[in-house]
């Protein structure tokens, strides 16, 4: 069976599509059979990112490793939900399926979380994003899990009832500041405390970099730069590649040996 990686957070702008694209493409470049599924039916950033990649490769004559882009069927026979039907089509032929969820609560996103072997939750390094994970007092004390954490708890309970394995939940701190700012330390302390209470691992994600916005129109990732003729990588690009390497290593996915 394919290992299912779900990238979810009920807030937009946290870097879910960028994370989905880079993880999926990194796995494909390492020789794994990877499928991609975008559940954000309205915005489709992950899906459009992959479509841009396919179109650019055709136009430029490039042969870049690319995940297979799956589709949700418009109609499902025998009352089968569209997500289950899409997964049934993708699962037999792939080692990994990367699912990007919308930045809001939907039935499909809730179902995807129940399927997750690995759950990746990118969040901006602020208490605004932290509020989706936990409620805090004005004094900074963690009072308890918030709406998204409660949804993940429900998904874990559903998997347990179905006899499935546990969810390995990794929270990514995206857009970390380069300096040890007071807010950064406070968010880190709160995340560490919360992780022990509700069961997730904390990992650094991607810093804010212009390169991510520049790559999207051509569907490229950090790992494709040399393939398109970029001989000299900037220090920022090298640092971003290391962030991706660290992220994939932190996910600790089965059968993955990092070679980029």
Phi, psi and omega per residue, in radians:
X1 nan 2.560 3.111
X2 -1.198 2.552 3.030
X3 -1.471 2.194 -3.010
X4 -1.760 2.134 3.107
X5 -1.907 2.045 3.123
X6 -1.875 2.248 3.089
X7 -1.881 1.912 -3.002
X8 -2.450 2.599 3.058
X9 -3.037 2.289 -3.079
X10 -1.462 0.719 3.098
X11 -2.558 2.324 3.117
X12 -1.326 2.791 3.042
X13 1.345 0.318 -3.118
X14 -1.675 -0.071 3.119
X15 1.699 0.397 -3.105
X16 -1.131 -0.804 -3.078
X17 -1.207 -0.688 3.081
X18 -1.093 -0.751 3.107
X19 -1.125 -0.795 3.141
X20 -1.025 -0.830 -3.077
X21 -1.119 -0.769 -3.071
X22 -1.275 -0.646 3.087
X23 -1.182 -0.799 -3.121
X24 -1.095 -0.768 -3.113
X25 -1.235 -0.648 3.085
X26 -1.058 -0.758 3.113
X27 -1.120 -0.702 3.109
X28 -1.123 -0.694 -3.136
X29 -1.190 -0.417 3.095
X30 -1.512 0.123 3.028
X31 1.667 0.092 3.137
X32 -1.492 2.644 3.081
X33 -1.503 1.988 -2.985
X34 -2.145 2.330 3.014
X35 -1.970 2.678 -3.125
X36 -2.253 2.486 -3.133
X37 -2.445 2.215 -3.135
X38 -1.887 2.031 -3.127
X39 -1.634 -0.019 3.082
X40 -1.470 1.454 -2.993
X41 -1.075 -0.530 -3.085
X42 -1.422 -0.901 -3.039
X43 -1.569 -0.736 3.051
X44 0.965 0.757 -3.126
X45 -1.106 -0.768 3.137
X46 -1.132 -0.793 3.132
X47 -1.103 -0.737 3.131
X48 -1.201 -0.582 3.081
X49 -1.041 -0.812 3.130
X50 -1.206 -0.668 3.091
X51 -1.104 -0.698 3.060
X52 -1.044 -0.685 3.140
X53 -1.124 -0.801 -3.130
X54 -1.085 -0.806 -3.125
X55 -1.142 -0.710 -3.136
X56 -1.159 -0.704 3.131
X57 -1.087 -0.725 3.113
X58 -1.116 -0.825 -3.085
X59 -1.158 -0.682 -3.077
X60 -1.617 -0.034 -3.123
X61 1.201 0.588 -3.128
X62 -1.734 2.625 3.065
X63 -2.137 1.395 -3.106
X64 -1.707 2.441 3.067
X65 -0.987 2.223 -3.021
X66 -2.397 2.270 3.059
X67 -1.080 2.668 3.053
X68 -1.359 2.207 -3.130
X69 -1.577 1.985 3.107
X70 -1.522 2.878 -3.134
X71 -2.237 2.569 2.977
X72 -1.456 2.211 -3.128
X73 -1.147 2.510 3.117
X74 -1.182 -0.622 3.115
X75 -2.308 2.464 -3.136
X76 -2.029 2.222 -3.129
X77 -1.263 2.687 3.050
X78 0.971 0.593 3.091
X79 1.078 0.353 3.067
X80 -1.276 2.319 -3.131
X81 -1.204 2.612 -3.041
X82 -1.082 -0.572 3.141
X83 -1.170 -0.796 3.125
X84 -1.070 -0.664 3.136
X85 -1.172 -0.758 3.116
X86 -1.109 -0.722 -3.135
X87 -1.155 -0.657 3.133
X88 -1.114 -0.563 3.129
X89 -1.331 -0.600 -3.050
X90 -1.524 -0.601 -2.965
X91 -0.987 -0.822 -3.020
X92 -1.120 -0.412 -2.995
X93 -1.888 0.158 -3.051
X94 -2.396 2.651 3.087
X95 -1.507 -0.585 -3.120
X96 -2.369 2.514 2.983
X97 -2.180 2.112 3.141
X98 -1.790 2.102 -3.097
X99 -1.979 2.137 3.097
X100 -1.737 2.134 -3.096
X101 -1.677 2.709 3.109
X102 -1.242 2.851 3.122
X103 -1.484 0.765 3.108
X104 -2.785 2.916 -3.138
X105 -1.463 2.094 3.054
X106 -2.320 2.819 3.120
X107 -1.089 -0.725 3.140
X108 -1.109 -0.717 3.122
X109 -1.125 -0.697 3.112
X110 -1.087 -0.730 3.110
X111 -1.152 -0.685 -3.134
X112 -1.088 -0.673 3.133
X113 -1.107 -0.549 3.096
X114 -1.247 -0.367 3.129
X115 -1.535 -0.208 -2.953
X116 -1.207 2.182 2.877
X117 -1.441 -0.707 3.046
X118 -2.172 2.216 3.087
X119 -1.948 2.149 3.126
X120 -1.947 2.124 -3.137
X121 -2.049 1.698 3.052
X122 -1.292 2.480 3.063
X123 -2.514 2.485 2.984
X124 -1.181 2.579 -3.015
X125 -1.404 1.236 -3.136
X126 -2.602 2.822 3.119
X127 -1.295 -0.246 3.035
X128 -1.154 -0.799 3.089
X129 -1.270 -0.630 3.140
X130 -1.030 -0.501 -3.096
X131 -1.081 -0.419 3.076
X132 -1.253 -0.417 -3.132
X133 -1.590 -0.655 -3.055
X134 -2.681 2.656 3.018
X135 -1.551 2.423 -3.118
X136 -2.211 2.609 3.052
X137 -1.377 2.835 3.083
X138 -1.022 -0.401 3.129
X139 -1.472 -0.046 3.091
X140 1.647 0.220 3.130
X141 -1.534 2.334 3.107
X142 -1.270 2.092 -3.090
X143 -1.605 -0.501 -3.121
X144 2.811 3.000 -3.105
X145 -1.140 2.602 3.127
X146 -1.821 -2.879 -2.915
X147 -1.071 -0.766 -3.089
X148 -1.247 -0.745 3.118
X149 -1.073 -0.634 3.097
X150 -1.160 -0.631 3.092
X151 -1.152 -0.714 3.092
X152 -1.119 -0.692 3.091
X153 -1.040 -0.741 3.091
X154 -1.088 -0.684 3.101
X155 -1.125 -0.697 3.103
X156 -1.113 -0.721 3.105
X157 -1.115 -0.703 3.117
X158 -1.123 -0.706 3.104
X159 -1.143 -0.696 3.132
X160 -1.109 -0.722 3.134
X161 -1.149 -0.524 -3.131
X162 -1.518 -0.041 -3.135
X163 1.373 0.299 3.113
X164 -1.497 2.942 -3.119
X165 -1.334 3.035 -3.128
X166 -1.255 2.823 3.040
X167 -1.619 2.189 3.006
X168 -1.535 1.856 -3.015
X169 -1.747 2.146 3.140
X170 -2.118 2.142 3.091
X171 -1.741 2.149 -3.116
X172 -1.717 2.291 3.061
X173 -1.617 1.643 3.124
X174 -1.467 2.775 3.098
X175 0.973 0.705 3.060
X176 -1.130 2.421 3.055
X177 -1.237 2.683 -3.124
X178 -1.394 -0.294 -3.137
X179 -1.865 2.707 -3.133
X180 -1.374 1.228 -3.106
X181 -1.273 2.765 -3.108
X182 -1.053 -0.788 -3.132
X183 -1.103 -0.672 3.124
X184 -1.070 -0.751 3.128
X185 -1.155 -0.714 -3.126
X186 -1.143 -0.736 3.095
X187 -1.104 -0.750 3.140
X188 -1.077 -0.746 3.121
X189 -1.115 -0.767 -3.135
X190 -1.129 -0.701 3.114
X191 -1.129 -0.716 3.131
X192 -1.085 -0.756 3.121
X193 -1.124 -0.768 -3.097
X194 -1.197 -0.628 -3.093
X195 -1.048 -0.594 3.138
X196 -1.295 -0.466 -3.101
X197 -1.440 -0.685 -3.030
X198 -2.047 0.021 2.915
X199 1.421 1.136 2.970
X200 -2.444 2.847 3.059
X201 -1.785 2.536 3.134
X202 -1.851 2.355 -3.140
X203 -2.494 2.582 3.032
X204 -1.243 2.469 3.131
X205 -1.860 -2.219 -3.082
X206 -1.842 2.399 3.006
X207 -1.311 2.872 3.093
X208 -1.269 2.029 -3.107
X209 -2.419 2.468 -3.141
X210 -1.124 -0.541 -3.057
X211 -0.975 -0.597 -3.111
X212 -1.127 -0.694 3.123
X213 -1.249 -0.551 -3.118
X214 -1.285 -0.484 -3.061
X215 -1.408 -0.472 -3.006
X216 -0.982 -0.808 -3.071
X217 -1.044 -0.497 3.109
X218 -1.742 0.019 3.116
X219 1.203 0.469 -3.088
X220 -1.696 2.826 3.063
X221 -2.178 3.049 3.130
X222 -1.007 -0.529 -3.064
X223 -1.386 -0.131 -3.096
X224 -1.683 -0.091 -2.949
X225 -1.044 -0.770 -3.126
X226 -1.218 -0.504 3.121
X227 -1.199 -0.365 3.141
X228 -1.801 0.239 3.006
X229 1.719 0.169 3.097
X230 -1.462 1.769 -3.061
X231 -1.415 -0.688 -3.059
X232 -1.914 1.913 3.112
X233 -1.462 2.448 3.089
X234 -1.272 2.889 3.101
X235 -1.080 -0.606 3.110
X236 -1.135 -0.727 3.128
X237 -1.164 -0.691 3.121
X238 -1.126 -0.724 3.115
X239 -1.134 -0.669 3.133
X240 -1.164 -0.679 3.077
X241 -1.081 -0.681 3.118
X242 -1.163 -0.643 3.077
X243 -1.070 -0.736 3.118
X244 -1.151 -0.741 3.108
X245 -1.048 -0.780 3.129
X246 -1.119 -0.674 3.138
X247 -1.109 -0.859 -3.129
X248 -1.091 -0.665 3.106
X249 -1.131 -0.699 -3.129
X250 -1.139 -0.609 -3.140
X251 -1.108 -0.486 3.062
X252 0.937 0.933 -3.082
X253 -1.371 2.580 -3.084
X254 -1.148 2.301 3.059
X255 1.313 0.198 -3.087
X256 -1.761 2.105 3.045
X257 -2.043 1.994 -3.003
X258 -1.237 2.212 -3.132
X259 -2.390 0.629 3.064
X260 -2.278 nan nan
